[in-house]
Amino acid sequence: MELTQTNGKLSKRTKWSYSLGGIGRDMTYALVSTFLMTYVQYGVGPTVAQYSVIGIILIVGRFWDAINDPIMGAIIENTKSRWGKFKPWILIGAVLTGIVIVLMFNWVRWVPWAKDGWNYVIFFGITYFLWEIAFTMNDISYWSMLPSLSKNEKERNSITTLAVVFAGVGAFAANAGINFITVGNAIKGYGMVAIIIALFLIGCQVLTVFGVKQPVQTTGEINEVTETVEAKKKEEKVTFKKMLLVIKNNDQLLWIILAMLFYNIGSGILVALGYNFIYMELGYDGFLAMVFVATFGVTTIGVQVFYSELVKKFGRKRLLFYSLIMIAFGYLFLLAAGNVPFLPLNIITVCLFGIFAFGGQAIFYMILTVNIANTVEYNEYRTNERNEAVIFSLRPLMVKFASALQQGITILVLTVTGIYALSQNVNFLEHQKALFDKMDVQQQEEYKQNIADRVVIFEGEDYKDLDPKVKETYYDMLQEISFNMNEKEGKEEMYINDAADIYFKDIASKPMRFSLRMTITLVPTILIALSYLVLNKKYIIDEKMYQMMVREIEARNIK
């Protein structure tokens, strides 16, 4: 039976069980949305043509997923079970997602032929579409549950803040851990990380499913407004036509999703291209990437923790403007670093940029999240229907539309500028490390001797079509790697980071660097500014109007 609470007050158990569930979810989302194409680029290494096709598959998949989200929202609205309409999909989606990501990042390691050319492209297409279906089940049901937990604005802001904070914790933990484990050990590292994150995802979502108590006053269930008055409503089935009408007739919802689209495209470009920027400008070093991520995480979580106090002091509208100023300053700071004499480009200046840009984006995102939640009451105020699942399905819809556009930008920049082709030097080194680490002691000694003699290594069937000049370059690259004894395992480990810097960072051209820098700074600034203009001119649900709508809705229910 579904757990419910009847006093109308948000319990601590519900608040923490719901919010903590976001850790595993956002670890999972960070792994796929941020690192999947990085894994393909540095861990798998398809040709430019194959990489471009994979990018197209990703774009099509995300557009399809965006279209599919409102449909999933309607399915959730129409679900009737002893666990309610949200919890079954939260649990089913989590389990299926965990299985898919384990396969996604381990199949190449477990089945060697799967990485061969077009075989991997087919495998990628199948697993990516399975991921989209599974994660959509979980994502929409999880966020759709949020407005049903409380109608009280203070409680709503509190649980929204806590949920976003823990989502940020999950994203931060994933980004930091993945960088530390996978840079210089991509093939084995990503496989291990996927298994760990899958377990976190399922564990966190089990906590949400069994820990959350939903209040009985959700639409479609018993509405208890006072201790003496009860009313029971039967929720109407949500058809596809009605779903479109909900979206069309809620003008504030339309404006907020447009603002979210601009914001998500802008804020995601640095994420999509950020690791290429770090590896090319600072070095192929997991520690440097982790320091940058730590700055991002601490700043984002710190801002989110104090969001309630900030919005109480300044109000959402003024706070939104201040966040835009922070974002613009941070991005322009990054653009200038290394291009003006007094501002060098190093991990310190990059982290200073992160404090301003990511702090501003954290505030901006919190305001967007609260604003879309408030359109549920706006919908009920105008139509007497809440339709949480349909409305909240638009949040991931905009994320995925934006992600599709980001991916198009990423593929275009990496392939046209030649960054992807150059990065395959690093991919080659990653594969050599994976092979070396599987060898026994005698095989490792033979391999090292073959490097010195420049023979045997590239004489197998896999390298029969290798150009002689490329073969010589590969041997030159192997001369730059180093080896250290692993006393625990009794054999050596290969370290490729210095060689990767020599054959990627040190030979990247100025046009490559300029194109990448402009894409991750000016483009986000312009897009987030457009998001601000939409909110400032068209979104009208401020704190005063929200309180008025809630009072009116409660008065109707009493009648």
HUSUL-V564913 format. One record per pair of residues at least 12 apart in sequence whose ideal C-beta (glycine too) atoms are under 7 Angstrom apart, sorted by the first residue. I is the first residue (numbers start at 1). J is the second residue. D is the distance in whole Angstrom. If there is no record, write none. Layout:
# HUSUL-V564913
[[I | J | D] [I | J | D]]
This chain:
# HUSUL-V564913
[[1 | 82 | 5] [2 | 82 | 6] [2 | 83 | 5] [2 | 84 | 4] [2 | 87 | 7] [2 | 214 | 7] [3 | 212 | 7] [3 | 213 | 4] [3 | 214 | 7] [4 | 213 | 6] [4 | 214 | 5] [4 | 215 | 7] [4 | 216 | 5] [5 | 213 | 4] [5 | 215 | 5] [6 | 216 | 5] [6 | 224 | 6] [8 | 215 | 6] [8 | 217 | 7] [8 | 224 | 7] [10 | 149 | 6] [10 | 150 | 5] [10 | 155 | 4] [10 | 159 | 6] [11 | 213 | 6] [13 | 211 | 6] [13 | 213 | 7] [14 | 149 | 6] [14 | 212 | 5] [14 | 213 | 5] [15 | 159 | 5] [15 | 162 | 6] [17 | 207 | 6] [17 | 208 | 6] [17 | 211 | 3] [17 | 212 | 5] [18 | 149 | 7] [18 | 159 | 6] [18 | 163 | 6] [18 | 208 | 6] [18 | 212 | 5] [19 | 159 | 7] [19 | 162 | 4] [19 | 163 | 5] [19 | 166 | 5] [20 | 166 | 6] [20 | 204 | 6] [20 | 207 | 6] [21 | 142 | 7] [21 | 204 | 5] [21 | 205 | 6] [21 | 207 | 6] [21 | 208 | 3] [22 | 163 | 5] [22 | 166 | 4] [22 | 167 | 4] [22 | 170 | 6] [23 | 166 | 5] [23 | 169 | 6] [23 | 170 | 4] [23 | 200 | 7] [23 | 204 | 5] [24 | 170 | 6] [24 | 200 | 4] [24 | 201 | 4] [24 | 203 | 6] [24 | 204 | 3] [24 | 205 | 6] [25 | 138 | 7] [25 | 142 | 7] [25 | 167 | 7] [25 | 170 | 7] [25 | 201 | 6] [25 | 204 | 7] [26 | 167 | 4] [26 | 170 | 4] [26 | 171 | 4] [27 | 170 | 4] [27 | 173 | 6] [27 | 174 | 4] [27 | 197 | 5] [27 | 200 | 6] [27 | 201 | 7] [28 | 97 | 6] [28 | 101 | 6] [28 | 197 | 6] [28 | 201 | 5] [30 | 171 | 5] [30 | 174 | 4] [30 | 175 | 6] [31 | 101 | 6] [31 | 174 | 6] [31 | 178 | 7] [31 | 193 | 7] [31 | 194 | 7] [31 | 197 | 5] [32 | 101 | 7] [32 | 131 | 6] [33 | 403 | 6] [34 | 175 | 7] [34 | 271 | 6] [35 | 178 | 6] [37 | 410 | 7] [38 | 275 | 5] [39 | 105 | 7] [39 | 186 | 7] [39 | 190 | 5] [40 | 54 | 6] [41 | 420 | 7] [41 | 423 | 6] [41 | 427 | 7] [42 | 186 | 5] [42 | 423 | 7] [42 | 426 | 6] [42 | 427 | 5] [42 | 430 | 6] [43 | 186 | 4] [43 | 187 | 5] [43 | 190 | 6] [43 | 430 | 6] [44 | 108 | 6] [44 | 115 | 6] [44 | 120 | 6] [45 | 424 | 6] [45 | 427 | 4] [45 | 431 | 7] [46 | 117 | 7] [46 | 120 | 6] [46 | 121 | 7] [48 | 415 | 6] [48 | 420 | 6] [48 | 421 | 6] [50 | 117 | 6] [50 | 118 | 7] [50 | 121 | 5] [51 | 420 | 6] [52 | 411 | 6] [52 | 415 | 6] [53 | 121 | 6] [54 | 121 | 6] [54 | 124 | 5] [55 | 407 | 6] [55 | 411 | 4] [57 | 124 | 6] [57 | 125 | 5] [57 | 128 | 6] [58 | 128 | 7] [58 | 407 | 5] [59 | 404 | 5] [59 | 407 | 5] [59 | 408 | 6] [61 | 128 | 5] [61 | 129 | 6] [61 | 132 | 5] [62 | 400 | 5] [62 | 403 | 5] [62 | 404 | 4] [62 | 407 | 7] [63 | 401 | 7] [63 | 404 | 5] [65 | 132 | 4] [65 | 136 | 6] [65 | 400 | 5] [66 | 397 | 5] [66 | 400 | 4] [66 | 401 | 4] [66 | 404 | 7] [68 | 136 | 6] [69 | 136 | 6] [69 | 140 | 6] [69 | 393 | 4] [69 | 396 | 5] [69 | 397 | 4] [69 | 400 | 7] [70 | 243 | 6] [70 | 390 | 6] [70 | 393 | 5] [70 | 394 | 7] [70 | 397 | 6] [72 | 136 | 5] [72 | 137 | 7] [72 | 140 | 5] [72 | 393 | 6] [73 | 140 | 6] [73 | 144 | 7] [73 | 243 | 7] [73 | 389 | 4] [73 | 390 | 4] [73 | 393 | 3] [74 | 238 | 5] [74 | 240 | 6] [74 | 243 | 5] [74 | 390 | 6] [76 | 89 | 6] [76 | 140 | 6] [76 | 141 | 5] [76 | 144 | 6] [76 | 389 | 4] [77 | 238 | 4] [77 | 387 | 7] [77 | 389 | 5] [77 | 390 | 6] [78 | 237 | 5] [78 | 238 | 6] [84 | 214 | 6] [86 | 141 | 5] [86 | 144 | 6] [86 | 145 | 4] [87 | 209 | 5] [89 | 137 | 5] [89 | 138 | 7] [89 | 141 | 4] [90 | 138 | 6] [90 | 141 | 5] [90 | 142 | 5] [90 | 205 | 6] [90 | 208 | 6] [90 | 209 | 6] [91 | 205 | 6] [91 | 209 | 5] [92 | 137 | 6] [93 | 134 | 6] [93 | 135 | 7] [93 | 137 | 3] [93 | 138 | 3] [93 | 141 | 7] [94 | 138 | 5] [94 | 201 | 6] [94 | 202 | 5] [94 | 205 | 4] [95 | 202 | 6] [96 | 134 | 4] [97 | 131 | 7] [97 | 134 | 4] [97 | 135 | 5] [97 | 138 | 6] [97 | 201 | 6] [98 | 198 | 4] [98 | 201 | 5] [98 | 202 | 5] [100 | 127 | 6] [100 | 130 | 5] [100 | 131 | 5] [100 | 134 | 5] [101 | 131 | 7] [101 | 194 | 5] [101 | 197 | 7] [101 | 198 | 5] [102 | 194 | 5] [102 | 195 | 6] [102 | 198 | 5] [103 | 127 | 6] [104 | 127 | 5] [104 | 131 | 7] [104 | 194 | 7] [105 | 190 | 5] [105 | 191 | 5] [105 | 194 | 4] [106 | 191 | 4] [106 | 194 | 6] [107 | 123 | 6] [108 | 120 | 7] [109 | 187 | 6] [109 | 188 | 7] [109 | 191 | 5] [138 | 205 | 7] [139 | 396 | 5] [140 | 389 | 6] [140 | 392 | 7] [140 | 393 | 5] [140 | 396 | 6] [143 | 392 | 5] [143 | 395 | 6] [144 | 388 | 5] [144 | 389 | 4] [144 | 392 | 4] [146 | 159 | 7] [146 | 160 | 7] [146 | 163 | 7] [146 | 373 | 7] [147 | 373 | 5] [147 | 376 | 4] [147 | 388 | 5] [148 | 214 | 6] [148 | 218 | 4] [148 | 388 | 6] [149 | 214 | 7] [149 | 215 | 7] [151 | 550 | 6] [153 | 546 | 6] [153 | 547 | 7] [156 | 373 | 6] [157 | 308 | 6] [157 | 370 | 6] [158 | 308 | 7] [160 | 369 | 6] [160 | 370 | 6] [160 | 373 | 6] [161 | 304 | 6] [161 | 307 | 5] [161 | 308 | 5] [161 | 366 | 7] [164 | 304 | 6] [164 | 366 | 6] [164 | 369 | 6] [165 | 301 | 6] [165 | 304 | 5] [165 | 305 | 6] [168 | 297 | 7] [168 | 300 | 5] [168 | 301 | 5] [168 | 304 | 6] [169 | 301 | 6] [172 | 293 | 7] [172 | 297 | 3] [172 | 301 | 7] [174 | 197 | 7] [175 | 293 | 4] [176 | 290 | 5] [176 | 293 | 5] [176 | 294 | 6] [176 | 297 | 7] [177 | 193 | 7] [178 | 193 | 5] [179 | 286 | 5] [179 | 289 | 4] [179 | 290 | 5] [179 | 293 | 6] [180 | 286 | 5] [180 | 290 | 5] [181 | 193 | 6] [183 | 284 | 6] [183 | 285 | 7] [183 | 286 | 3] [183 | 289 | 6] [184 | 286 | 6] [184 | 495 | 7] [184 | 496 | 6] [184 | 497 | 5] [185 | 433 | 7] [186 | 430 | 4] [187 | 430 | 6] [187 | 434 | 4] [188 | 434 | 6] [188 | 437 | 7] [219 | 233 | 7] [219 | 235 | 6] [219 | 385 | 7] [219 | 386 | 4] [220 | 233 | 7] [220 | 235 | 3] [223 | 557 | 6] [225 | 554 | 6] [225 | 557 | 5] [225 | 558 | 6] [226 | 558 | 7] [229 | 558 | 6] [231 | 557 | 6] [238 | 387 | 7] [238 | 390 | 6] [243 | 390 | 5] [246 | 379 | 7] [246 | 387 | 5] [246 | 390 | 5] [247 | 394 | 7] [250 | 375 | 6] [250 | 378 | 6] [250 | 379 | 5] [252 | 375 | 5] [252 | 378 | 5] [252 | 539 | 6] [252 | 540 | 7] [252 | 541 | 6] [253 | 375 | 4] [253 | 391 | 6] [253 | 394 | 7] [255 | 534 | 6] [255 | 538 | 4] [255 | 539 | 5] [256 | 368 | 7] [256 | 371 | 5] [256 | 372 | 5] [256 | 375 | 6] [256 | 539 | 6] [257 | 394 | 5] [257 | 398 | 5] [258 | 534 | 5] [259 | 368 | 7] [259 | 531 | 5] [259 | 534 | 4] [259 | 535 | 5] [260 | 368 | 6] [260 | 395 | 7] [260 | 398 | 4] [261 | 398 | 5] [261 | 401 | 6] [261 | 402 | 6] [262 | 527 | 5] [262 | 528 | 7] [262 | 530 | 5] [262 | 531 | 4] [262 | 534 | 7] [263 | 364 | 6] [263 | 368 | 6] [263 | 528 | 6] [263 | 531 | 4] [264 | 398 | 6] [264 | 399 | 5] [264 | 402 | 3] [265 | 402 | 4] [265 | 405 | 5] [265 | 406 | 6] [265 | 527 | 5] [266 | 523 | 7] [266 | 524 | 4] [266 | 527 | 3] [266 | 528 | 4] [267 | 361 | 5] [267 | 524 | 6] [267 | 528 | 7] [268 | 402 | 6] [268 | 403 | 6] [268 | 406 | 5] [269 | 406 | 6] [269 | 409 | 6] [269 | 519 | 6] [269 | 520 | 6] [269 | 523 | 6] [269 | 524 | 5] [270 | 520 | 5] [270 | 524 | 6] [272 | 406 | 5] [272 | 407 | 7] [272 | 410 | 5] [273 | 410 | 6] [273 | 413 | 7] [273 | 516 | 6] [273 | 519 | 6] [273 | 520 | 5] [274 | 520 | 7] [275 | 289 | 6] [276 | 414 | 7] [276 | 419 | 6] [276 | 516 | 7] [277 | 516 | 6] [277 | 520 | 6] [278 | 292 | 6] [279 | 504 | 7] [279 | 505 | 7] [280 | 419 | 7] [280 | 504 | 7] [280 | 505 | 6] [280 | 508 | 5] [280 | 513 | 7] [280 | 516 | 7] [281 | 345 | 6] [281 | 513 | 7] [282 | 347 | 6] [283 | 501 | 5] [283 | 505 | 6] [284 | 426 | 6] [284 | 497 | 5] [284 | 500 | 4] [284 | 501 | 6] [284 | 504 | 6] [284 | 505 | 7] [285 | 497 | 6] [288 | 347 | 5] [291 | 347 | 6] [291 | 351 | 7] [292 | 347 | 7] [292 | 350 | 6] [292 | 351 | 6] [292 | 354 | 6] [295 | 351 | 4] [295 | 354 | 4] [295 | 355 | 6] [296 | 354 | 5] [296 | 358 | 5] [299 | 354 | 6] [299 | 355 | 5] [299 | 358 | 5] [299 | 359 | 5] [300 | 358 | 5] [300 | 362 | 4] [303 | 359 | 5] [303 | 362 | 4] [303 | 363 | 6] [304 | 362 | 5] [304 | 366 | 6] [307 | 363 | 7] [307 | 366 | 5] [315 | 543 | 7] [316 | 367 | 5] [316 | 542 | 7] [317 | 542 | 7] [319 | 363 | 6] [319 | 367 | 7] [320 | 364 | 7] [320 | 367 | 5] [320 | 532 | 6] [320 | 535 | 6] [323 | 360 | 4] [323 | 363 | 4] [323 | 364 | 5] [324 | 360 | 7] [324 | 528 | 7] [324 | 529 | 7] [324 | 532 | 5] [326 | 356 | 5] [326 | 359 | 6] [326 | 360 | 3] [327 | 357 | 5] [327 | 360 | 4] [327 | 361 | 6] [327 | 364 | 7] [327 | 525 | 7] [327 | 528 | 5] [328 | 525 | 5] [329 | 356 | 5] [330 | 353 | 5] [330 | 356 | 3] [330 | 357 | 3] [330 | 360 | 6] [331 | 357 | 5] [331 | 521 | 5] [331 | 524 | 6] [331 | 525 | 5] [333 | 352 | 7] [333 | 353 | 5] [333 | 356 | 7] [334 | 350 | 7] [334 | 353 | 4] [334 | 521 | 5] [335 | 517 | 6] [335 | 521 | 4] [335 | 522 | 7] [337 | 349 | 4] [337 | 350 | 7] [337 | 353 | 7] [364 | 528 | 7] [371 | 539 | 6] [371 | 541 | 7] [372 | 395 | 6] [374 | 541 | 5] [374 | 546 | 5] [375 | 391 | 6] [376 | 388 | 5] [376 | 391 | 5] [377 | 546 | 7] [377 | 549 | 5] [377 | 550 | 6] [377 | 553 | 7] [378 | 541 | 6] [378 | 549 | 6] [379 | 391 | 6] [380 | 553 | 6] [381 | 549 | 4] [381 | 552 | 6] [381 | 553 | 6] [409 | 519 | 7] [413 | 515 | 6] [413 | 516 | 7] [413 | 519 | 5] [417 | 511 | 7] [417 | 512 | 5] [417 | 515 | 5] [418 | 512 | 6] [419 | 512 | 5] [419 | 516 | 7] [422 | 504 | 6] [422 | 508 | 6] [423 | 504 | 6] [425 | 477 | 7] [425 | 503 | 4] [425 | 504 | 6] [426 | 500 | 5] [426 | 504 | 5] [428 | 474 | 6] [428 | 477 | 7] [429 | 477 | 6] [429 | 481 | 7] [429 | 496 | 4] [429 | 499 | 6] [429 | 500 | 6] [430 | 496 | 7] [432 | 478 | 7] [432 | 494 | 7] [433 | 494 | 5] [433 | 496 | 5] [436 | 494 | 4] [437 | 493 | 7] [437 | 494 | 7] [441 | 491 | 5] [444 | 491 | 6] [444 | 492 | 6] [448 | 483 | 7] [451 | 478 | 5] [451 | 479 | 7] [454 | 475 | 5] [458 | 471 | 5] [458 | 474 | 6] [477 | 499 | 5] [477 | 503 | 5] [480 | 498 | 6] [480 | 499 | 4] [480 | 502 | 6] [481 | 494 | 6] [481 | 495 | 7] [481 | 496 | 5] [481 | 499 | 5] [482 | 495 | 5] [482 | 498 | 7]]
